[in-house]
Amino acid sequence: MKSKFSLLLLLSLTLSSWGSSVCLAADMPDIYSGHYSREGNNEKMARTTGNNHYVRFYPENRIIRLYVPYPYAETVKASVIDLAFDAAIKKSTGSAYIRSKFGVMDEKIVAHLDTFRWIDNQVMYDCGKSAPCKVTFDDKSMTVLKPGMVLEHKIHYALIK
């Protein structure tokens, strides 16, 4: 009798955890198809910071942030950005800053490779502040909440497929 109860309890727990995983996965956005381009690329933001900023997520909780120097960035196509991301991911399995042409750029760019984690349907990654940056997703965009001294900064990105 005790073994039947244990078997039923184990089966019940397994099915409930599997069911919640399926529901959780259905709520997760597809963040791996394409890359994100910062709002203000090729505009005032790019002139102020000196670069365009792109972000791409990879399975196994990898994130790459590319910094393409402005005004060179105005001439770079989205397909070349994708090739640079794919070349950069092969350069390191851990955290790294890599400055290179990645075999596809005319000028050197910076790739920041790092990891992220999912917490409560939100991506978080270390952005060099006392608290992690938090990312929320919509169908065709993402917003990064970056901690600041007084207020959080919201940085908007558009999805490029």
N, C-alpha and C positions, 0 to 999 in steps of 0.2 A: 504494500500500500504506500509506504514511504517513498519508494523508488518511482512509482507512478506519479505521485504528487510532485516530486522533484523534477521529473521529466516534463510534466505539464507546465510547471513554473518556468523552467528553462526555455521551453518552446514559446511560452507567452512573452517572456522578456526579450527573446531573440526577435520575434515578430514585431513587437512594439518598437524596439530600437530600429529595426529595418524600416518600418513604416514611417517613423519620424525622420530618418535619414532621407527617404524618398521625398517626403514633404519639404524638408529643408533644401534639398537639391533643386526642387522645382521652383523655389523662391529665389535661388541664387541667379544673378544675371550672368550672361556669357561674357566674361571679361577678356577672354583669350582670342577673340576673333577681331583682329585689327589693333590699331594703336590709338592713343589719345593725344590730341594737339591742344596746347594751352590757348585759351582765349586771349587774343592780343598778339599772337605770333604774327610777324611781319607788320606790326603796328607800333604804337607808342611803347607798349610793354617790352617788345623786342629791342627797340632803340635804347630804352632805359637800362635793361639788364645786359644787353650786348649779345643776347642769344635767343633762339627759339627753343622751346622746351616740349619734349614729347615723352610719353610714358607708355610702356607696354608690360602686360602681365603674362607670365608663363606658368604652366602647370608646375606643381611641386613648390608653389608659393615663392616664385621668383619674380622680381620686378626690376625693370631697367628704365632709367631716366636718361634720355639723350639731351645734350645741350649742343645745339648747332649754332655756330657763330653768325651773328647778324652783321652785314647784309647778305653774306653768302647764303644763308638759309632761304632767302627769297627765291633762289634758283633751284632748290632741291625738291624733287618730286616725292610724293607719298610712297611710291614703289621703292625708291632708293632708301627712304627712311626705314621701310620694312626690312630691306636687305641688310642695312647697318645693324638693326636690332638682332637679326638672326646671326650675324657674324659676331656681335658682341657677346651674346649668350654663350658662345663656344669658348670664350677667352678665360672664364673663371667660373668655379662652382660656388664661391663664397662672395663676400662683400669686396668690392673693388671699384676704384676709379681708374678708367683706362682712357688714354688720349691716343687716338689713332684715326686713320682714314678708313679702316675696316674694309679695305679693298674696293670700296664703292664711292667714296667721297673724294672731292677735289681738294678739300681742306680738312685738317684734323678737327675732330669733334671729341667731346667728352661723353663717355658712357659711365653711369653710376649703376653698378649691379648690386642688388641687395635682396633681402627676403621680406615677405609680408606675412601677416596672419589674419585669419577670419575671426572676428569676434562679434557676435550678435548681428549677423548679416551685414557687417561692415568690415572693410579692409583697413588694417592698421600697419604702418611701417615706421621705422625710425627715421626721423628727418632732422636729426641733430639738435633737437630741442629737449626741454625737460620732460615733455610728454610726446607721445607718438602722433604723427599725422593720421587723420582719419579720412577715409574715402567712402563716399556714398555714390551709388550708381543710379542712373536713369536708363531708358532704352538706348539713347544715342549720346550720352554724356556722362561725365563724372564730376564730382566736386570734392576738392581736397580741403579739409579744415586743418589749417596749420596753426598750432598754438603760438600765441604772441605774449608780450609782456602784459598787456591790458586786455586785448580782445583777440579772438581767433580770426585768422585771415581766411577768406574763402577764395579759392582759385578754381575757376571753371575750365573744363576741358571738353572738347568735342570728340566723338568717336569717328575715326577714319578707317573705313574698311577697304 
